[in-house]
Amino acid sequence: MTSNRRSKGNTSQANLKRELLDAVGSLLTQVRSALFITGPALSADSGLLHYRGVPGLVRRKPEDGKVFEAGLAIETLRAKPNVTWGLLLEMDARVREAAPNRGHEFLVRLERELPRVTIMTINVDRLHQRAGSRNVIEMHGALHDLLCSRCELSTRHESFAKLRIPPQCKACGTVLRPDMPLFGEALPADPFTRLQAELDEGFDIVFSIGISTMFPYIARPLLVAKSEGIPTVEIGPQPTDLSEVVDFRFRGSPMRVLDLIADVYGTIVSRRSQPSGM
Ligand SMILES: [Zn+2]
């Protein structure tokens, strides 16, 4: 019905959004716990582009997608490790070029100031940790953790620049792989266990940030929160299956929207901390 909208007089779209930003910023000053589910569009605001969730691979020709998917398959890693590692080096270079943005930084601030903040990310680029976030559940693992699939030895790296390619396990000589699912592989189980423990504790507010594909494990925390009357927020450039379900929906760059919410949050917090007596 349009009459509803008309009855609000000349409230413009921009004002409406202002009200929503104010509401979410204010909620963040009241909650004790928050879950932030983050995805590729937040990293894209750092200049890091993705191909089907894989950071740093940019499709220049339509057939490039097939090349990426074939190159980043476990069979290729076994048969032609230099092909897979060529792509991994490209991803490594792009990821290292990217720096965390103000959106990442706001989540760091909230982790410092709220009793309990959890980030559940499908990004494998570690930008959250580089910004300073600590409680991060990496649902898809991380590009820079290398794993020996034979003896399961895992090593953490900041860069692949100094590795001899393809890198091999020091213990058994097997070619190492990144600890993230390659195309056609299942997701790791450990993050799900950790996520479930967090969900069992519950959250006072749940955000989805920069996610365009609502996989069931991403949608579930939002749907559960919604069914329990807990505020849900979606921020991102693309509409999703849940855009009409969440309580607050912001369509746009995650960094920009988080920045505006951070302003509201910061203003309320600083007003509150000013001495009232003098
Ligand atoms: Zn090994």
Residues whose N, C-alpha, C, O or C-beta is under 5 A from the ligand:
A	BS01	ZN	C148 R150 C151 C169 A171 C172 G173 T174
